[in-house]
Amino acid sequence: GWPYKPKIPGAELAITSNEVFDLPEFPQRVAVYGGGYIALEFAGIFNGLGADTTLVYRRGEVLRGFDHDIRTLMREELGHKGVKRRLETEITALEKTAGGIRVSYNNGESEEVDQVLFATGRVPNVEGLGLESVGVETREGAVVVDEYSQTSVENIYAVGDVTDRMALTPVALMEGEAFARTVFGEEATPVDHAWVPSAVFSNPPIGTVGLTEEEARSQFGELDIYRSVFRPMKHTLSGREEKSMMKLVVDRKSQRVVGVHLVGLDAPEMLQGFGVAVKMGATKAQFDQTIGIHPTSAEELVTMRNPIDA
């Protein structure tokens, strides 16, 4: 993949995640443009290191595609951490000034910053490969493949972020292993993209696996939703107001847990193990039968007894 830059006047003045670790000096004022993984992670990094940080996003909630409770809580937590939020806002131009970079917005406002980071998505890095000359089919710039990672040309395969699948490093590794087994191991191995856990290393971090509440309602209809929002004991003792959230999405008919969504300290670490449970088809009763480890945040996932959306 390769970072995408919107085609606006002065776009060359902005950096992307490619250049962010090679800055000659630390910027004291930063505008981060975007609302996905990379935008939230770097907004948290710059803010945590003391920069005056503004997050600019064209939608009303960050993290499009995530469960709505995660999106709402993260918007609130960004504010609590001191990140300024310009939501439903677009950058229309960048201009070099004597003191930095002037950022203009579509609402007529502007501000001056030291650095602008475009975190506006990534696109498959296939330019110049000559795919069209050999007949490899693409869709919106991504290489189209089947369940065995084979392209429209029989002897050409593609895995990872150049394809139109999940742009996650562990997924690319899994796709590469499946390809090797299929082509070199004579063991036809289709790629399995079901129930893939993922994390956002924002502040606070996020862990998620399975379906969002919205997706599950569309697929199953009636659900049981279990949710707990609380201040972890560690933050209670320190006086910090940071919140954690644990949410289970359960298919009411089968009682299978079809979504686990976490926000808070160590959420990605917790989620890895629960990802195994969801992949195996664990039910809410099996969660309930598992003894919690006290005092941990993770115990909330096995002690929530009453659905909030009966």
N, C-alpha and C positions, 0 to 999 in steps of 0.2 A: 504493500500500500504506500501511498504518498499523500502528504497533507494537501488539502484543497484550499485555495485562496479565492474568496469572492472577487469578481472583477469589478472593483470600484476604484475611483481615482485615489492614487497614493498607496495602493495595496502593497507596493514594493517596500514600503517603510515598515511593514509588520513582519514579525517573525512567526515561526510555527514551532511545533514540538521538535523539529529537526535541529533548530538553532538554539533552543532555549537553554541548553546546558553549556553553551560556549559563549555566554555574554561576557564582555570585557569588564563590566562593572554591574553591581546590583542596582536595578531600577527602583526608585522610591515610590513611583506612581505607575501603576500598571492597569491597562484595560484588557480583559480577556473576553474574546468574542466567541460565543458558543454556549451550549448547554448540555453537552454530553459528558462521557467519561473524562476525556482529556481536559476539557474546560474546567470541570469541577475539581479535578486533581490539581491542576496548576494554579487555579484560583486559591485553593487551600494552601499550597506551598508558598506562594508569594505573600499571601496574607499572614501565614504563620511565621514567615521570616521578617515581618514588619512593614511590608509595602502597603501603601494605600491602594487597595485593590477594588476594581469595579468589574462586575460580571455583566456582560451585555448579551441578551438573548432575544431572538425575535418572537418566541412563544411566551405564553403566560406562566408556564411551569417548566422547570428544568427536567432533564433526563427523560426525553420522549421515549415511549416504549416500556418504561418501568411501571410498576404498580403505582396507582394514584396516591396511596398513603406514603410511599417512599418519596414521591415527588413533592408532596405538600410539606412533609417534615424537613426535607433537605432545603427547600426554599426558606423555611423558617430558621433552620440552623445556620445557614449562610449569613443571615442577618445578625444572629446572635454572636457569630464569630467576628463580625465587623466588616464582612464583605458587602460592599455597596452593590445593589442589584438594579439593573435597568432592564426590566422584562418588557416584552412586547415592543422591543426597540431594535432598530437596525442601524449599523454604521453605514453612512453614505459616502464618506470621504475621509482620507487622512492627509494631513499637510504638515510638512516640516516647519518648525518655528525655531526661534532663537533659544527657547528654553526646553524644547522637546518635540512632541508631536501633537498637533491639534486634531481631535477626533470629533467629527460632525455626525449628528444623529438625525434620523428621519422625522423627529418631532421638533426640529429647529434648534435644539440645544447643542452645545458642544462643551468639551473640556480638554485641558492640556495634560498629557501624561508623558512619562519618560520612555515607555515601551508599550507596544500593542502586540498581543499574542492572538493569532488566528487559530482557534480550535474548532473549525467549522466543518469537520469531517475529513475522511480520507477516501481516496479513490484508488482503484487497482492500478499498479505501476506497470502497465503493459505497452506504453507508447514506444514505438521504435522496434518492437519485436517482430513486426511483419506478419502478425496473425492473419490479417486480411488476405495476404498474398498466398497463404497456404490453405485458406478456407476454414480457419478456426472461428466458430460462431461466438459472438460476444453479445451481451445485453447491457446497455447503458455503461459500456466500458469494461464490464466484468466478463471473464471467460465462463461460458456455459458448460457445465459438466453433468454427467449422470451420477448415479449412486456409487459408482466405482472410480470417480474422478476422471473419467474418460471424456475428452472433448468430442466435438463433431468430426474430428480427424482421428481415425482409428488408432494410430500409433503415437498420439500426443495426449498427455495427461496434464492436469493442473491441480495443485492443492494450495491451500492457504488464502491469503488476502487478495490474490488476483482473481479468485472465483466469486460467484454470486451467492456465497453461503455465509457462514459466521466468521467475522473478522476477529478471531481470538487466537492468541498464540497456542494454547493447549489444544485447541480444535485443529489448527494447522498440523501440529505434531501427530494427532490422532489420524488425520487424513493421510499424512505421509506414511504412517505405519500401515494403514489399510491398503494403500497403493502398493507398497513393497510386498505385502503378503499376497496380494492379488496377482501382481505381474511377475514377481521373482520367486514367490514361495508357492505358487500354484495352489493357492488357497483363497478362492473368491471371497473377499471380505468387503461388504458394503459399508459405507460410512454412516454412522449413527449419530445424528444431531439432536436426538431427543433427550430432554432433561439435562441439558448442559448447565452446570453452575457457573456463575461469574461473580466478579467483585468490582467495586469502584473504590479506589483508595483515596477517597475524599476525606473531608474532616467534618463530621465523623464518617467512617467508612461504611460501605454497603456490601451485603452479600445476598444473592438471590438465585433461586433455582425454580424451574417449573413455570406455571402459568400465572399471569397477573389476575387480579380479581375480575377485570373486564374480559379477558380472554376466556377465563373459566366459565363465566356466566354465558358467554356466547356458545361454548362447547357443551356444557353440562346442564345449564339452566339453573336449578336450585342448588345453592351452596350453603355451607356453614362457614362463617368467617370468625376466626379467633385472633384478637389483637390486644397487645399490651404495650402501652407507652409509659415509660418510667425513667427516673433518674437513677443510674447505677450507683451502688453503694460507694464506689470509689469517688464519684463526683459529689455524693452527699457529704462525705467526710471533708472533701476539699472545698466545698462551697460552690463548685461550678454548676451551672444550670443545664449542661448538655443533656439532651434526652436520648434514650434508646427506644427502638421499636422492634417488636417481634410479631410477625403476622403469619398465620396459617390459613391457606385456602383449601377447603375440603369439599369434595364432591359429595353432596348430601346422600345420594342414592347408594353409592358404593362405600362411602366413608374413607375413600383414598385421599391422602394428602397430595394435592396436585400443585401446590405452590408454597414456598417458604421464602419470606422476605424479611431481611434484617437490616437495621440501621443501628450503629453504635460501635463502641470499642470492641475490637477483635471479631467483628462480624464476618469477615472473610474466613478466618480460622474456624469459627463455629460452623459456617455453612458447608465446608468441605465434607464433614462427616454426615451432615443432614442431607447433602446431595446424594450420598450413597443410599440413604433410606428412601428418598423420593424416587430414585432410579429403580429401586427394587419393588416399588409399589406399596410402601408402608401405609397402614391405615391410621386414623386418629386414635383408635383403641390401642394400637401398638405403641404409639407415642405416649399415651397415658400410662401404659404398663411399664414404661422405662423410668427408673428412679432418677430424679434430678440430682445434680451435684451442687451442693450449697456451700458457700454463697457464690453463685455465678449468674451471669446474665442468661446464659444458655439454658438454665433450668426452666426459664419461662416457657420454652417451647414444649416441655413435657408436663407442665403443670396447669396450663390454661384449660379449664373445664367447661366454661359456658360460652357458647357462641354469641357474638354481638349482633348477628344478623340472622335470627332464627326464621 
